[in-house]
Amino acid sequence: MRTQDDELSMHKIEDYDNKESQSKRNTVRTVIAIGLIIGAIFAIFKYENNVVDDYVGTQDNPGINTAKK
């Protein structure tokens, strides 16, 4: 038969209720910072390389030139 001490409880977890170690906090902060940096790099890369050619048509069959005059 199980006793009360065998029951799972959040209070038995060593990281519960702000009792985590400083190294674990730093690891979580580092992972979040790296994720934000990588996301910013991808966003900048996508923004800088988003070049759209507005010319519709070919040399043989010219189309509409939407370039601003």
Secondary structure, DSSP 8 states (H G I E B T S, - for coil): ---GGGS--GGGSTTSSS---HHHHHHHHHHHHHHHHHHHHHHHHHHHT-----B-S-SSS---B----
